[in-house]
Amino acid sequence: MNLSGITQALETINIRPDEIHDEQLSETFRILLQLIEELSGHVKKLKAENQKLRDEISLMKGEQPKPDIKPSGKKPNVDISSEEERKPKTLLKIRSRKQKKTR
């Protein structure tokens, strides 16, 4: 299971240590959740450092490092009109094309 899968699983569990009546069990859950957060952050840092070192090794071998691909800056299409709203616009365009001035 990857890091994002673990994060999603923890979010779906929805454990609230404050609502657990047994104080010792509540404190145990708090400690475990903090430990999971800390370790997942540490894993993320180590993965970034590992990739940096791999890129450095590739450069020393004369190869190219892994490219830094950034997400596209395109915004999603905001126009979510229905088919009925689009039809009159296209009909108007067709009508205006058919009407030509005669000389």
N, C-alpha and C positions, 0 to 999 in steps of 0.2 A: 504494500500500500504506500503510495507516495504522500508527500507532505500535505498537499491540498486535500487528498482523500481523508487523511487523519483529521485535518481541521474541520472538514464537513461533518465527519462522524461525531466529533466532539460537540459541534453546534447542534446536531440533531438529538443528542442525548439529553440536553437541557437539564442538567443537574444543578440544583441550587443548594449549596452546602448550608446556607442559613436556615433552610426549611427542614433540615434533618434534625430530629429531636435528640438523638444520641450525640452528645457533645464530642466524644472521642471520635466517632465516625465522621462527624461534620468536619472536624479539624483535619482528619486524615484525607478527606476529599479535597479540602483546600490546598493542602501540601502537595498532593498528587497533581492537581490541576496546574499549580504554579510550576511544578517540576516539568510537566509536559510542555508548557509554554516556553520555559527556559531552554529545555533541550531542543525543541523545534527551532528556536531562534539560533541556537548554536549550530545545529545541522545546516541551516540555511547559510550561515557565515562560512562554514567549512566547505560547502559545495561551491560557493563563489570563489574561495581561495583555491580550491582544487582546480577549477576551470582556469583561473589565472595562471596557475603553475603549468597546466597542460598547454596553454597558449604560449607560455615562455619556452617550454621544451620544443614546441613546434617551430618557433622562430629560430631557435638554436640549430635545429635540424635543417633549416632552410625552407620549411613549409609555411603555409599561411595559417594564422590562428583562426579559431571559430569566429565567424562574423557576428557583429553586434547588431542584431535585427531588432528595430524598434517597431512598436505597433503603428499601424497607419493612422493618420490624423483625420481620416474621413469621418464625418458625422453620419449617423444613420438617417435614412430617409424619414423626414418628419411628416410628409404628406401621406396620410393613410385614408384617403377619401374612398368612398364606396364606388362600385361600378356605376350606379345611377348618377352620381355626381360627375363622373368622367364622361359619360355619353353625350350630354348636351354640348360640352366643349368641343368634342370631336366633330359633332354634326355642324356646329357653327363654322368650324374651319373648312369643312368640305363645301358648305354652301357658299362661303365667300370665294372659294376657288372657282366654282362653277359659274358664278355671275361675272361675266366679262362685259366690258363696254363694247358696243358695236359701233363701227364708224360709218 
